[in-house]
């Protein structure tokens, strides 16, 4: 059963969702929760919110939560690679493509990045263009810039 709850954060209102005891989604401000979610706070969602608040107030650098993002095998490989980017550092789409053994798949990495259902927790904001530009972010470039500044990467 999918459960979700809404929280107010420095990024605006967010929705956190879980299924079977693992975090599955972070819905950024303005996103409507899908109908299949029951609006209910759970201990896991509360803990995810607490860790997110600690991160947003510069008191946490990593998350200690079970994740279960839904996606293709390729997307899963990309998201695993994102988890290896240290706090305060960035990588390019090309570097992630090379890391996962698909050196010509930078654009596909970009698409997988855009489909990351647990952004911030799986740090897709740490991926930038090869020219150093802040390319697309599902939560908007202002939030991407905010997160990278928070981490000291800008």
N, C-alpha and C positions, 0 to 999 in steps of 0.2 A: 504494500500500500504506500502510495506517495503522499508525503506530508510536506507542507511548506508553512513558513511564517514570515511576516514582514517586520523589518527593523529599521530604525533611523540611524544613519551613520554619517560620517564626514563626507561621504560620497553621495549622500542623499538617501532616500528610502531604497532598501534592497530587500529582495526575497531570498531566503535560503530554503533549499529543499533537500529532502532525503528519501531514500527508499531502502528498506531492509538494513537499517543501521549504518548507512554510508551516505556521505554528502554527494548529491548528484547535480545540483544546480545552484548558481548564484544569479538571480535576476536583478539587473541594475535598474535604477530609477526609471519609472515610466513603463516598465514591462508589465503586461497583464499576466497574472499566473494562469497557466493552462488549466482547463476545467478538471483534468484528472487528479489534481492535487486537492487534498483535504487541508484546509487552513487550521493547523494545530501546531503549537509549539511543543517540541520534544526535547529531552535532555541533550541529544546530539545537536539539534539546531541551536539551542541556547549556548552550548559550548563553542560551536562554530562562530556564532555571533560574538562571544566573549573574545575568542582568538582574533577575529577580524578587528574588533575594537582595539585590542592590544597592538596589532600591526599598524592600524591607522594612527595610533598615538605614539608610534616609534618605540614601543616596548616589546615588540616581538618581531623576529626575522623569519621564522619558519612556522609552518602549521603542523600540528600533530593530530590529524583527523583521518578517519578512513574515507577514501574517495572512491566513487563508482560512476565516473562520467560515461555516458553512452555515446558510442561512435564506432566508426569503422576501424579495422585493424591498423590502417595507416594513421588515422587520427590518433589512435591510442599510442602509437609509437612516437608521434610528434609530442603529444601531451606528456609522455614520460620524459622526453628530452627536455621539455620546458621545466620540469621539476628539478633538473640538474643545474639550472642557471642560478648561481648564487645571488643572494640579496645584494642589491647595489650594483649589479653588473648587467650588461646587455649582450645580446647576440643578434646576428642578422639571420634572415630567413635562409640564406645560403649556408651559413654555418650550421644551422639546425638540420638542413637537408643532408649535409655531409655527415653530421653526427649520427643520423639514423641510417646511413648507408645508401642514401638516394641523392647523390650530389647534384643531379639535374632537376630536382623536384622543389626548388625554392618557391615557385608559385603554388604548388600543391601544399607546401608547408604553410603558406599564407592562408589558404582556404581552410586548412585544418585549424589554424590559429583562430580564425574567425568563428569557428564552430565550437570552440572550447566552452563547455557549459558551466565550468566552475572558474571563471576568470578571477584573478587576484590570487585565489588559493592555488590554482595551476597558473603560474605567472606569465601569461602570454603578453602582458604589458612590457616584459623585458626583451621583446623581439622588435627590432627596428630595421629600417631599410638599409641597404648596403652603403648608401651615401650618408647615413647617420640620421636620416629624417624619421620623424614619428609618423609612421604609416598607420593605416586604419586600426580602430579599436572598437569593439562592439559597444562599449560604454561611452564612446566618444573620446576624441583626442584630448579634451580638457582633463578627463579622468586619467587617461594614460599619462599625461604630463604630470598631473598631481602625484600619481603613484611613483613615477620615476624620480621626481624631486624629493618625495618622502624618503626614498631609498638612497638618495645622494648620487643617482646615476646621471643626473643632468647638471 
